[in-house]
Amino acid sequence: MAASTLPQSLPATRVQRGWNFGPGPAMLPDTVVKRAQEALWCFEDTGMGIAEISHRSRRFLELALKLETGVRTLLEIPDSHDVLFIPGGATPHFSLIPLNLALARGTRRATYAITGHWSRLAHREARTLIDATIAIDADHDSDTRAIPELAHWSIDPEAAFLYYTDNESINGVEYPAPPAVRTPPLVSDMTANLFSRPVPIDRFDLIFAGAQKNLGITGLGIVIVRKERLHKAIAGWPSILSYGDWADSRSMHNTPPTLNWYFALLMVEWMEEQGGLPALATRNARKASILYQTIDQSGGFYRNTVSPECRSRMNVPFKLSTPQLTELFLREASQSGLFQLDGHRSVGGCRASIYNAMPEAGIQELCVFMNEFRRHAG
């Protein structure tokens, strides 16, 4: 065997890494980064890096089974639902969902609840394929962003599904609980909050998410879908667009992004070590409360315009009074090791994304900085 040198270990301190408040790609736990570093060099006793081994090898198939089993256990997914891992993140499902859940069963009707950028984009994509009506449109500039009560929704009872985005990562709007409807079946984009709290999976026909928030790195999407909604072939469409085909192939219709699957497994194991979703939900609520308290007690220096009952626990947007002050805030924050606090380019301002991997210590350090900045720049 050719001689080679072992990789250097990552530093034990946070001096170089700082706190990453990015919305995705998001912060990863230190232990996950270190384990991935080792596996990139050599995965267990295989003599090869995790990004090099065959996806058809026994060792990778064992990894794949552990990943699916871990996801099912964490989310308490019933046998009535399949778990799919599909390359490409979340956005492709804006089109795949109306194709698989409406057109494949011979209907063109679906209903969308719009509460922000991502649900609006999903509705726009769906309209190229089906007749997508709007149940609510709460995505507008106002003094306070809120989710209207269900009595004010206009829902087509004959629709193939009711689609909503559980957590709007740009606008900072999150549903406290799934909409309490019996029909039509629920479909939800949970990219920005899946694995942050328990989810009543049996309430949904389909849930999907990109992995880059709480489940690893970019380039992978997870789909949890009721088996009876799967179709192995959709007339006139390529098989790769069929969720049923992905289910039959155990998510290996093509060569999967093996490194992404490995990161997802590491994150699943890390979440289990944290006590599972109930423990993470408690911790996430506490973290968000600390940050919102700092904003609310700033005397208007920092402003969050989301109604308290639907404030996101994962993505906390806030604004300062002027673009110049915002620019100064972001520059000084970065110099203090508080990174990627920029608001989305479509809305500006600031945004702190505080997914599972962000510990309370990071929130406390951000709040100390925010109070100090208000004192010297206010």
Contacts in CASP RR format, 6 or more apart in sequence:
PFRMAT RR
TARGET T0000
AUTHOR 0000-0000-0000
METHOD contacts of the structure
MODEL  1
MAASTLPQSLPATRVQRGWNFGPGPAMLPDTVVKRAQEALWCFEDTGMGI
AEISHRSRRFLELALKLETGVRTLLEIPDSHDVLFIPGGATPHFSLIPLN
LALARGTRRATYAITGHWSRLAHREARTLIDATIAIDADHDSDTRAIPEL
AHWSIDPEAAFLYYTDNESINGVEYPAPPAVRTPPLVSDMTANLFSRPVP
IDRFDLIFAGAQKNLGITGLGIVIVRKERLHKAIAGWPSILSYGDWADSR
SMHNTPPTLNWYFALLMVEWMEEQGGLPALATRNARKASILYQTIDQSGG
FYRNTVSPECRSRMNVPFKLSTPQLTELFLREASQSGLFQLDGHRSVGGC
RASIYNAMPEAGIQELCVFMNEFRRHAG
6 41 0 8 1.000
7 37 0 8 1.000
7 38 0 8 1.000
7 40 0 8 1.000
7 41 0 8 1.000
9 34 0 8 1.000
10 30 0 8 1.000
10 33 0 8 1.000
10 34 0 8 1.000
10 37 0 8 1.000
14 30 0 8 1.000
17 30 0 8 1.000
18 337 0 8 1.000
18 338 0 8 1.000
18 339 0 8 1.000
19 27 0 8 1.000
19 337 0 8 1.000
19 338 0 8 1.000
19 339 0 8 1.000
19 358 0 8 1.000
19 362 0 8 1.000
19 365 0 8 1.000
19 366 0 8 1.000
20 26 0 8 1.000
20 27 0 8 1.000
20 339 0 8 1.000
20 340 0 8 1.000
20 358 0 8 1.000
21 27 0 8 1.000
21 338 0 8 1.000
21 339 0 8 1.000
21 340 0 8 1.000
21 341 0 8 1.000
21 351 0 8 1.000
21 352 0 8 1.000
21 353 0 8 1.000
21 354 0 8 1.000
21 358 0 8 1.000
21 366 0 8 1.000
22 339 0 8 1.000
22 340 0 8 1.000
22 341 0 8 1.000
22 353 0 8 1.000
23 169 0 8 1.000
23 170 0 8 1.000
23 192 0 8 1.000
23 213 0 8 1.000
23 315 0 8 1.000
23 340 0 8 1.000
23 344 0 8 1.000
23 351 0 8 1.000
23 353 0 8 1.000
24 212 0 8 1.000
24 213 0 8 1.000
24 218 0 8 1.000
24 353 0 8 1.000
25 212 0 8 1.000
25 217 0 8 1.000
25 218 0 8 1.000
26 212 0 8 1.000
26 213 0 8 1.000
26 214 0 8 1.000
26 216 0 8 1.000
26 353 0 8 1.000
26 355 0 8 1.000
26 357 0 8 1.000
27 355 0 8 1.000
27 357 0 8 1.000
27 358 0 8 1.000
28 216 0 8 1.000
28 217 0 8 1.000
28 263 0 8 1.000
28 267 0 8 1.000
28 357 0 8 1.000
29 267 0 8 1.000
29 270 0 8 1.000
29 357 0 8 1.000
31 270 0 8 1.000
32 216 0 8 1.000
32 263 0 8 1.000
32 266 0 8 1.000
32 267 0 8 1.000
32 270 0 8 1.000
32 357 0 8 1.000
35 266 0 8 1.000
36 50 0 8 1.000
36 262 0 8 1.000
36 263 0 8 1.000
36 266 0 8 1.000
39 49 0 8 1.000
39 50 0 8 1.000
39 262 0 8 1.000
40 49 0 8 1.000
40 50 0 8 1.000
40 51 0 8 1.000
40 259 0 8 1.000
41 49 0 8 1.000
42 48 0 8 1.000
42 49 0 8 1.000
43 49 0 8 1.000
43 50 0 8 1.000
43 53 0 8 1.000
43 59 0 8 1.000
43 262 0 8 1.000
44 59 0 8 1.000
46 53 0 8 1.000
46 59 0 8 1.000
50 258 0 8 1.000
50 259 0 8 1.000
50 262 0 8 1.000
51 258 0 8 1.000
51 259 0 8 1.000
53 59 0 8 1.000
53 60 0 8 1.000
53 258 0 8 1.000
54 60 0 8 1.000
55 252 0 8 1.000
55 255 0 8 1.000
55 256 0 8 1.000
55 258 0 8 1.000
60 258 0 8 1.000
63 261 0 8 1.000
63 262 0 8 1.000
63 265 0 8 1.000
64 250 0 8 1.000
64 251 0 8 1.000
64 261 0 8 1.000
66 265 0 8 1.000
67 85 0 8 1.000
67 261 0 8 1.000
67 264 0 8 1.000
67 265 0 8 1.000
67 268 0 8 1.000
68 83 0 8 1.000
68 85 0 8 1.000
70 268 0 8 1.000
70 272 0 8 1.000
71 77 0 8 1.000
71 83 0 8 1.000
71 222 0 8 1.000
71 264 0 8 1.000
71 268 0 8 1.000
72 83 0 8 1.000
73 272 0 8 1.000
74 195 0 8 1.000
74 268 0 8 1.000
74 271 0 8 1.000
74 272 0 8 1.000
74 276 0 8 1.000
74 277 0 8 1.000
75 194 0 8 1.000
75 195 0 8 1.000
75 198 0 8 1.000
75 199 0 8 1.000
75 201 0 8 1.000
75 224 0 8 1.000
75 277 0 8 1.000
76 198 0 8 1.000
76 201 0 8 1.000
77 83 0 8 1.000
77 201 0 8 1.000
77 224 0 8 1.000
78 201 0 8 1.000
78 202 0 8 1.000
80 202 0 8 1.000
80 226 0 8 1.000
80 227 0 8 1.000
80 228 0 8 1.000
81 201 0 8 1.000
81 202 0 8 1.000
81 224 0 8 1.000
81 225 0 8 1.000
81 226 0 8 1.000
81 227 0 8 1.000
82 223 0 8 1.000
82 224 0 8 1.000
82 225 0 8 1.000
82 227 0 8 1.000
82 230 0 8 1.000
82 243 0 8 1.000
82 247 0 8 1.000
83 222 0 8 1.000
83 223 0 8 1.000
83 224 0 8 1.000
84 222 0 8 1.000
84 223 0 8 1.000
84 224 0 8 1.000
84 225 0 8 1.000
84 243 0 8 1.000
84 246 0 8 1.000
84 247 0 8 1.000
84 251 0 8 1.000
85 220 0 8 1.000
85 221 0 8 1.000
85 222 0 8 1.000
85 223 0 8 1.000
85 251 0 8 1.000
85 256 0 8 1.000
85 261 0 8 1.000
85 264 0 8 1.000
86 92 0 8 1.000
86 93 0 8 1.000
86 220 0 8 1.000
86 221 0 8 1.000
86 222 0 8 1.000
86 223 0 8 1.000
86 246 0 8 1.000
86 251 0 8 1.000
87 219 0 8 1.000
87 220 0 8 1.000
87 221 0 8 1.000
87 254 0 8 1.000
87 256 0 8 1.000
87 257 0 8 1.000
87 260 0 8 1.000
88 219 0 8 1.000
88 220 0 8 1.000
88 221 0 8 1.000
89 210 0 8 1.000
89 211 0 8 1.000
89 212 0 8 1.000
89 218 0 8 1.000
89 219 0 8 1.000
89 220 0 8 1.000
89 221 0 8 1.000
90 189 0 8 1.000
90 191 0 8 1.000
90 208 0 8 1.000
90 209 0 8 1.000
90 210 0 8 1.000
90 221 0 8 1.000
91 121 0 8 1.000
93 189 0 8 1.000
93 208 0 8 1.000
93 221 0 8 1.000
93 223 0 8 1.000
94 121 0 8 1.000
94 122 0 8 1.000
94 125 0 8 1.000
94 126 0 8 1.000
95 125 0 8 1.000
95 126 0 8 1.000
95 128 0 8 1.000
95 129 0 8 1.000
96 241 0 8 1.000
96 243 0 8 1.000
97 122 0 8 1.000
97 126 0 8 1.000
97 161 0 8 1.000
97 163 0 8 1.000
97 187 0 8 1.000
97 206 0 8 1.000
97 208 0 8 1.000
98 110 0 8 1.000
98 125 0 8 1.000
98 126 0 8 1.000
98 129 0 8 1.000
98 130 0 8 1.000
98 132 0 8 1.000
98 160 0 8 1.000
99 129 0 8 1.000
99 234 0 8 1.000
99 237 0 8 1.000
99 241 0 8 1.000
100 229 0 8 1.000
100 230 0 8 1.000
100 231 0 8 1.000
100 234 0 8 1.000
100 241 0 8 1.000
100 242 0 8 1.000
100 243 0 8 1.000
100 244 0 8 1.000
101 110 0 8 1.000
101 160 0 8 1.000
101 161 0 8 1.000
101 187 0 8 1.000
101 205 0 8 1.000
101 206 0 8 1.000
101 229 0 8 1.000
102 108 0 8 1.000
102 109 0 8 1.000
102 110 0 8 1.000
102 129 0 8 1.000
102 130 0 8 1.000
102 160 0 8 1.000
102 161 0 8 1.000
103 129 0 8 1.000
103 130 0 8 1.000
103 234 0 8 1.000
104 231 0 8 1.000
104 234 0 8 1.000
104 242 0 8 1.000
105 160 0 8 1.000
105 229 0 8 1.000
105 231 0 8 1.000
107 130 0 8 1.000
107 160 0 8 1.000
108 129 0 8 1.000
108 130 0 8 1.000
108 131 0 8 1.000
109 130 0 8 1.000
109 131 0 8 1.000
109 133 0 8 1.000
109 156 0 8 1.000
109 158 0 8 1.000
109 159 0 8 1.000
109 160 0 8 1.000
110 126 0 8 1.000
110 130 0 8 1.000
110 131 0 8 1.000
110 132 0 8 1.000
110 133 0 8 1.000
110 156 0 8 1.000
110 159 0 8 1.000
110 160 0 8 1.000
110 161 0 8 1.000
110 162 0 8 1.000
110 163 0 8 1.000
110 184 0 8 1.000
111 132 0 8 1.000
111 133 0 8 1.000
111 134 0 8 1.000
111 135 0 8 1.000
111 155 0 8 1.000
111 156 0 8 1.000
111 159 0 8 1.000
111 161 0 8 1.000
111 162 0 8 1.000
111 163 0 8 1.000
111 184 0 8 1.000
112 119 0 8 1.000
112 122 0 8 1.000
112 123 0 8 1.000
112 126 0 8 1.000
112 132 0 8 1.000
112 133 0 8 1.000
112 134 0 8 1.000
112 135 0 8 1.000
112 162 0 8 1.000
112 163 0 8 1.000
112 164 0 8 1.000
113 119 0 8 1.000
113 134 0 8 1.000
113 135 0 8 1.000
113 136 0 8 1.000
113 153 0 8 1.000
113 162 0 8 1.000
113 163 0 8 1.000
113 164 0 8 1.000
113 165 0 8 1.000
113 179 0 8 1.000
114 120 0 8 1.000
114 123 0 8 1.000
114 134 0 8 1.000
114 136 0 8 1.000
114 137 0 8 1.000
114 138 0 8 1.000
114 139 0 8 1.000
115 136 0 8 1.000
115 138 0 8 1.000
115 139 0 8 1.000
115 147 0 8 1.000
115 164 0 8 1.000
115 165 0 8 1.000
115 168 0 8 1.000
115 171 0 8 1.000
115 173 0 8 1.000
116 138 0 8 1.000
116 139 0 8 1.000
116 165 0 8 1.000
116 168 0 8 1.000
116 170 0 8 1.000
116 171 0 8 1.000
116 173 0 8 1.000
117 139 0 8 1.000
117 168 0 8 1.000
117 170 0 8 1.000
117 171 0 8 1.000
117 344 0 8 1.000
117 346 0 8 1.000
118 165 0 8 1.000
118 168 0 8 1.000
118 169 0 8 1.000
118 170 0 8 1.000
118 189 0 8 1.000
118 191 0 8 1.000
119 139 0 8 1.000
119 163 0 8 1.000
119 164 0 8 1.000
119 165 0 8 1.000
119 168 0 8 1.000
119 189 0 8 1.000
120 139 0 8 1.000
122 163 0 8 1.000
122 165 0 8 1.000
122 189 0 8 1.000
123 132 0 8 1.000
123 134 0 8 1.000
123 163 0 8 1.000
126 132 0 8 1.000
126 163 0 8 1.000
130 160 0 8 1.000
132 163 0 8 1.000
133 154 0 8 1.000
133 156 0 8 1.000
133 159 0 8 1.000
134 154 0 8 1.000
135 153 0 8 1.000
135 154 0 8 1.000
135 155 0 8 1.000
135 162 0 8 1.000
136 147 0 8 1.000
136 148 0 8 1.000
136 152 0 8 1.000
136 153 0 8 1.000
136 154 0 8 1.000
138 145 0 8 1.000
138 146 0 8 1.000
138 147 0 8 1.000
138 148 0 8 1.000
138 173 0 8 1.000
139 171 0 8 1.000
142 305 0 8 1.000
143 305 0 8 1.000
144 305 0 8 1.000
144 306 0 8 1.000
144 307 0 8 1.000
145 171 0 8 1.000
145 172 0 8 1.000
145 173 0 8 1.000
145 305 0 8 1.000
145 306 0 8 1.000
145 307 0 8 1.000
145 310 0 8 1.000
146 173 0 8 1.000
146 306 0 8 1.000
146 307 0 8 1.000
146 309 0 8 1.000
146 310 0 8 1.000
147 173 0 8 1.000
147 175 0 8 1.000
147 307 0 8 1.000
147 310 0 8 1.000
150 179 0 8 1.000
150 180 0 8 1.000
150 181 0 8 1.000
153 179 0 8 1.000
155 162 0 8 1.000
155 181 0 8 1.000
155 184 0 8 1.000
156 184 0 8 1.000
157 183 0 8 1.000
157 184 0 8 1.000
158 184 0 8 1.000
159 184 0 8 1.000
160 184 0 8 1.000
160 185 0 8 1.000
161 184 0 8 1.000
161 185 0 8 1.000
161 186 0 8 1.000
161 187 0 8 1.000
161 205 0 8 1.000
161 206 0 8 1.000
162 179 0 8 1.000
162 181 0 8 1.000
162 184 0 8 1.000
162 185 0 8 1.000
162 186 0 8 1.000
162 187 0 8 1.000
163 187 0 8 1.000
163 188 0 8 1.000
163 189 0 8 1.000
164 175 0 8 1.000
164 179 0 8 1.000
164 186 0 8 1.000
164 187 0 8 1.000
164 188 0 8 1.000
164 189 0 8 1.000
165 188 0 8 1.000
165 189 0 8 1.000
166 174 0 8 1.000
166 175 0 8 1.000
166 178 0 8 1.000
166 188 0 8 1.000
166 189 0 8 1.000
166 190 0 8 1.000
166 192 0 8 1.000
166 193 0 8 1.000
166 194 0 8 1.000
167 173 0 8 1.000
167 174 0 8 1.000
167 175 0 8 1.000
167 190 0 8 1.000
167 191 0 8 1.000
167 192 0 8 1.000
167 193 0 8 1.000
167 312 0 8 1.000
167 314 0 8 1.000
167 315 0 8 1.000
168 174 0 8 1.000
168 192 0 8 1.000
168 312 0 8 1.000
168 315 0 8 1.000
169 191 0 8 1.000
169 192 0 8 1.000
169 213 0 8 1.000
169 312 0 8 1.000
169 314 0 8 1.000
169 315 0 8 1.000
169 353 0 8 1.000
170 315 0 8 1.000
170 317 0 8 1.000
170 343 0 8 1.000
170 344 0 8 1.000
170 346 0 8 1.000
170 347 0 8 1.000
170 351 0 8 1.000
171 306 0 8 1.000
171 317 0 8 1.000
171 347 0 8 1.000
172 306 0 8 1.000
172 311 0 8 1.000
172 312 0 8 1.000
172 315 0 8 1.000
172 316 0 8 1.000
172 317 0 8 1.000
172 351 0 8 1.000
173 306 0 8 1.000
173 310 0 8 1.000
173 311 0 8 1.000
173 312 0 8 1.000
174 193 0 8 1.000
174 310 0 8 1.000
174 311 0 8 1.000
174 312 0 8 1.000
174 313 0 8 1.000
174 314 0 8 1.000
175 310 0 8 1.000
176 309 0 8 1.000
176 310 0 8 1.000
178 186 0 8 1.000
178 188 0 8 1.000
178 200 0 8 1.000
178 203 0 8 1.000
178 204 0 8 1.000
179 186 0 8 1.000
185 204 0 8 1.000
185 205 0 8 1.000
185 226 0 8 1.000
185 229 0 8 1.000
186 203 0 8 1.000
186 204 0 8 1.000
186 205 0 8 1.000
187 204 0 8 1.000
187 205 0 8 1.000
187 206 0 8 1.000
187 207 0 8 1.000
188 204 0 8 1.000
188 206 0 8 1.000
188 207 0 8 1.000
188 208 0 8 1.000
189 208 0 8 1.000
189 209 0 8 1.000
190 199 0 8 1.000
190 207 0 8 1.000
190 208 0 8 1.000
190 209 0 8 1.000
191 208 0 8 1.000
191 209 0 8 1.000
191 210 0 8 1.000
191 213 0 8 1.000
192 209 0 8 1.000
192 213 0 8 1.000
192 312 0 8 1.000
192 314 0 8 1.000
192 315 0 8 1.000
193 213 0 8 1.000
193 214 0 8 1.000
193 312 0 8 1.000
193 313 0 8 1.000
193 314 0 8 1.000
194 207 0 8 1.000
194 209 0 8 1.000
194 213 0 8 1.000
194 214 0 8 1.000
194 215 0 8 1.000
194 222 0 8 1.000
195 214 0 8 1.000
195 215 0 8 1.000
195 267 0 8 1.000
195 271 0 8 1.000
195 277 0 8 1.000
195 280 0 8 1.000
195 356 0 8 1.000
196 214 0 8 1.000
196 277 0 8 1.000
196 280 0 8 1.000
196 281 0 8 1.000
196 284 0 8 1.000
196 313 0 8 1.000
196 314 0 8 1.000
196 355 0 8 1.000
196 356 0 8 1.000
197 277 0 8 1.000
197 280 0 8 1.000
197 281 0 8 1.000
197 284 0 8 1.000
197 313 0 8 1.000
198 277 0 8 1.000
198 278 0 8 1.000
198 281 0 8 1.000
199 207 0 8 1.000
199 277 0 8 1.000
201 207 0 8 1.000
201 224 0 8 1.000
204 224 0 8 1.000
204 226 0 8 1.000
205 225 0 8 1.000
205 226 0 8 1.000
205 229 0 8 1.000
206 223 0 8 1.000
206 224 0 8 1.000
206 225 0 8 1.000
206 226 0 8 1.000
206 229 0 8 1.000
207 223 0 8 1.000
207 224 0 8 1.000
207 225 0 8 1.000
208 221 0 8 1.000
208 222 0 8 1.000
208 223 0 8 1.000
208 224 0 8 1.000
209 215 0 8 1.000
209 221 0 8 1.000
209 222 0 8 1.000
210 219 0 8 1.000
210 220 0 8 1.000
210 221 0 8 1.000
210 222 0 8 1.000
211 217 0 8 1.000
211 218 0 8 1.000
211 219 0 8 1.000
211 220 0 8 1.000
211 221 0 8 1.000
211 222 0 8 1.000
211 260 0 8 1.000
211 263 0 8 1.000
211 264 0 8 1.000
212 218 0 8 1.000
212 219 0 8 1.000
212 220 0 8 1.000
213 314 0 8 1.000
213 353 0 8 1.000
213 355 0 8 1.000
214 267 0 8 1.000
214 271 0 8 1.000
214 355 0 8 1.000
214 356 0 8 1.000
214 357 0 8 1.000
215 222 0 8 1.000
215 263 0 8 1.000
215 264 0 8 1.000
215 267 0 8 1.000
215 268 0 8 1.000
216 260 0 8 1.000
216 263 0 8 1.000
216 264 0 8 1.000
216 266 0 8 1.000
216 267 0 8 1.000
217 259 0 8 1.000
217 260 0 8 1.000
217 263 0 8 1.000
218 260 0 8 1.000
219 257 0 8 1.000
219 260 0 8 1.000
220 257 0 8 1.000
220 260 0 8 1.000
220 261 0 8 1.000
220 264 0 8 1.000
222 264 0 8 1.000
223 243 0 8 1.000
223 246 0 8 1.000
225 243 0 8 1.000
225 247 0 8 1.000
227 247 0 8 1.000
229 243 0 8 1.000
230 243 0 8 1.000
230 244 0 8 1.000
230 247 0 8 1.000
231 242 0 8 1.000
231 243 0 8 1.000
231 244 0 8 1.000
232 242 0 8 1.000
232 244 0 8 1.000
232 245 0 8 1.000
232 248 0 8 1.000
233 239 0 8 1.000
233 242 0 8 1.000
233 245 0 8 1.000
234 241 0 8 1.000
234 242 0 8 1.000
239 245 0 8 1.000
239 253 0 8 1.000
240 253 0 8 1.000
240 254 0 8 1.000
245 253 0 8 1.000
246 253 0 8 1.000
271 277 0 8 1.000
271 280 0 8 1.000
271 356 0 8 1.000
274 280 0 8 1.000
274 283 0 8 1.000
274 356 0 8 1.000
280 356 0 8 1.000
283 360 0 8 1.000
284 313 0 8 1.000
284 314 0 8 1.000
284 354 0 8 1.000
284 356 0 8 1.000
285 313 0 8 1.000
286 360 0 8 1.000
287 313 0 8 1.000
287 354 0 8 1.000
287 358 0 8 1.000
287 360 0 8 1.000
287 363 0 8 1.000
288 311 0 8 1.000
288 312 0 8 1.000
288 313 0 8 1.000
288 314 0 8 1.000
288 316 0 8 1.000
288 354 0 8 1.000
290 360 0 8 1.000
290 363 0 8 1.000
290 364 0 8 1.000
290 367 0 8 1.000
291 316 0 8 1.000
291 352 0 8 1.000
291 354 0 8 1.000
291 363 0 8 1.000
291 366 0 8 1.000
291 367 0 8 1.000
292 304 0 8 1.000
292 308 0 8 1.000
292 311 0 8 1.000
292 316 0 8 1.000
294 302 0 8 1.000
294 367 0 8 1.000
294 370 0 8 1.000
294 371 0 8 1.000
295 302 0 8 1.000
295 303 0 8 1.000
295 304 0 8 1.000
295 316 0 8 1.000
295 318 0 8 1.000
295 370 0 8 1.000
296 304 0 8 1.000
298 370 0 8 1.000
298 371 0 8 1.000
298 374 0 8 1.000
301 320 0 8 1.000
301 321 0 8 1.000
301 374 0 8 1.000
301 378 0 8 1.000
302 318 0 8 1.000
302 319 0 8 1.000
302 320 0 8 1.000
302 370 0 8 1.000
302 374 0 8 1.000
303 318 0 8 1.000
303 319 0 8 1.000
303 320 0 8 1.000
304 311 0 8 1.000
304 316 0 8 1.000
304 317 0 8 1.000
304 318 0 8 1.000
304 319 0 8 1.000
305 319 0 8 1.000
306 312 0 8 1.000
306 317 0 8 1.000
313 354 0 8 1.000
314 353 0 8 1.000
314 354 0 8 1.000
314 355 0 8 1.000
315 351 0 8 1.000
315 352 0 8 1.000
315 353 0 8 1.000
315 354 0 8 1.000
316 351 0 8 1.000
316 352 0 8 1.000
316 353 0 8 1.000
316 354 0 8 1.000
317 343 0 8 1.000
317 347 0 8 1.000
317 349 0 8 1.000
317 350 0 8 1.000
317 351 0 8 1.000
318 349 0 8 1.000
318 350 0 8 1.000
318 351 0 8 1.000
318 352 0 8 1.000
319 326 0 8 1.000
319 348 0 8 1.000
319 349 0 8 1.000
319 350 0 8 1.000
320 326 0 8 1.000
320 329 0 8 1.000
320 349 0 8 1.000
320 350 0 8 1.000
325 377 0 8 1.000
325 378 0 8 1.000
326 348 0 8 1.000
326 349 0 8 1.000
326 350 0 8 1.000
328 377 0 8 1.000
329 341 0 8 1.000
329 350 0 8 1.000
329 373 0 8 1.000
329 377 0 8 1.000
330 341 0 8 1.000
330 342 0 8 1.000
330 350 0 8 1.000
332 369 0 8 1.000
332 373 0 8 1.000
333 339 0 8 1.000
333 341 0 8 1.000
333 366 0 8 1.000
333 369 0 8 1.000
333 373 0 8 1.000
334 341 0 8 1.000
336 369 0 8 1.000
338 365 0 8 1.000
338 366 0 8 1.000
338 369 0 8 1.000
340 353 0 8 1.000
341 350 0 8 1.000
341 351 0 8 1.000
341 352 0 8 1.000
342 348 0 8 1.000
342 349 0 8 1.000
342 350 0 8 1.000
342 351 0 8 1.000
343 349 0 8 1.000
343 350 0 8 1.000
343 351 0 8 1.000
344 351 0 8 1.000
352 366 0 8 1.000
354 363 0 8 1.000
END
